[in-house]
Amino acid sequence: MSELKVKPKVDIAFKKIFADNEELLKALISSALDFKAKKIILKPTEITPSSTKEKFCRLDVRANVDGKEIDIEIQLFGRDDFRARAEYYSCLMFARLPRGEEYEKIPKTILINIIDWNAFGCSEYHSKFITMEEKRHEMLTDKKEIHFFELKKIPPIENAARDIEYWLSLIGADTEEEINALEKSSNDKIRKAVGEVRRLNKDETFVREVEAREIQLREEQSALYSAEKKGREEGREEGREEGREEILKKLRKHGMSEQEIKEILLDS
């Protein structure tokens, strides 16, 4: 099997395919959330903290879609804190109201996480979290949703029954053969996205960028895991600081600038 040089699930490739193509982004969001997206406005992905003591966050793809605030996050590796991270990102996106506005005017906030590992002990590839009462299951509000789509759980392409399964198959594709199978889809947007994946795989400059990004992500994951393990085992701040130094050494080894390293650590 021929491995793709540019895999759509690497964050910079995902952004190039979807954030740079409004038509494809609309189609992906529509199939993920089961509604027809009409007007889409891309928004800045950096959420600037209100003070130096707050955590800096950079989202992957952020947009206002028909009045709904939507963030799409793509993650290759599992994290112990993925639930808390998703909740934090969702809360950061939850809009503040201008003085005098009614609370009902708060726009709906939706966080879509597309993840390349099994996060939940269920067979379903889609998990949707909302705010509701524990015993009665009465919804408190429909203003906030957090979705997880687990790429490892999607059915084989020949068994796909919904558009979102085709989109997830494309995003999770590792090989040319998987991309070839998607060209048979009756969905013209899927076929257009396949063409975009093929184009990016022929762009040698972008291929090198993606390869470098994959190395960075793997080294970061390895270093973060080591730091977390050392911190748990030693239970002291020195352990966490030593782990941080390991991250810096590995990232510098692969030629990253100090600014790039700073941004990754701030967003971790």
Secondary structure as UniProt FT lines:
FT   TURN            8..9
FT   HELIX           11..18
FT   TURN            19..20
FT   HELIX           22..33
FT   STRAND          40..42
FT   STRAND          46..47
FT   TURN            52..53
FT   STRAND          57..58
FT   STRAND          61..65
FT   TURN            66..67
FT   STRAND          68..75
FT   TURN            80..81
FT   HELIX           82..93
FT   TURN            99..100
FT   HELIX           103..105
FT   STRAND          109..115
FT   STRAND          126..132
FT   TURN            134..136
FT   STRAND          139..150
FT   HELIX           151..153
FT   HELIX           157..159
FT   HELIX           163..171
FT   HELIX           176..182
FT   TURN            183..184
FT   HELIX           188..201
FT   HELIX           204..234
FT   HELIX           237..253
FT   TURN            254..255
FT   HELIX           258..266
//
